[in-house]
């Protein structure tokens, strides 16, 4: 995992998700992968799911760099940060 992917998985730990759907299960799976070996590479599908989940729950994630990366991947554009 890259440093930013590690931060994204860590950010998903504090996000509240519905228990019925696949979101919580996938976030737990990604967290388990990181716990086993943080230096392993994620498969493309896992990377896609990670950034989709971060984008989907972006309002609950305080890490602006992680949210900006997810927005760029999902929407294909750079976002401007307004402070």
C-alpha positions in Angstrom: 0.0 0.0 0.0 1.1 3.5 -0.6 1.3 6.0 2.2 -1.9 7.7 1.0 -3.7 4.4 0.7 -2.7 3.6 4.3 -4.1 6.9 5.4 -7.3 6.2 3.5 -7.8 2.8 5.2 -7.1 4.4 8.6 -9.6 7.2 7.9 -12.3 4.6 7.0 -12.0 3.1 10.5 -13.9 6.0 12.0 -16.6 6.3 9.3 -20.1 5.2 10.2 -21.5 2.9 7.5 -24.6 0.8 7.1 -24.1 -2.7 8.3 -26.4 -4.3 5.7 -24.4 -3.4 2.6 -21.0 -4.3 1.3 -19.3 -1.1 2.3 -18.6 -2.0 5.9 -17.4 -5.5 5.0 -15.1 -4.2 2.3 -13.6 -1.5 4.6 -13.0 -4.2 7.3 -11.3 -6.4 4.7 -9.0 -3.6 3.6 -8.2 -2.8 7.2 -7.3 -6.4 7.8 -5.1 -6.5 4.7 -3.3 -3.4 6.0 -2.9 -4.9 9.5 -1.4 -8.1 8.0 1.2 -6.4 5.8 1.1 -2.6 5.2 3.8 -3.0 2.5 1.8 -5.3 0.2 0.3 -4.0 -3.0 -3.4 -3.9 -3.4 -5.1 -5.3 -6.5 -6.7 -2.8 -8.8 -10.2 -3.8 -7.7 -9.2 -3.2 -4.1 -7.7 0.2 -4.9 -10.9 1.1 -6.8 -13.1 0.0 -3.8 -10.9 1.9 -1.4 -11.1 5.2 -3.2 -14.8 4.7 -3.9 -15.5 4.2 -0.2 -13.4 7.3 0.7 -15.3 9.4 -1.9 -18.7 8.0 -0.7 -18.0 8.8 2.9 -15.9 11.9 2.3 -18.0 14.1 4.5 -17.0 12.0 7.5 -13.2 12.0 6.7 -11.2 14.9 8.1 -8.0 14.1 6.1 -8.2 16.6 3.2 -5.4 15.0 1.2 -7.2 11.7 1.2 -10.5 13.2 0.2 -8.8 15.2 -2.6 -7.2 12.1 -4.0 -10.5 10.2 -3.9 -12.2 13.1 -5.6 -9.6 13.2 -8.3 -9.8 9.5 -8.9 -13.6 9.3 -9.0 -14.3 12.5 -10.8 -11.1 12.7 -12.9 -10.4 16.3 -11.9 -8.3 18.1 -9.4 -10.3 19.9 -6.8 -9.4 23.3 -5.3 -9.1 23.6 -1.6 -10.8 26.6 -0.2 -9.8 27.6 3.3 
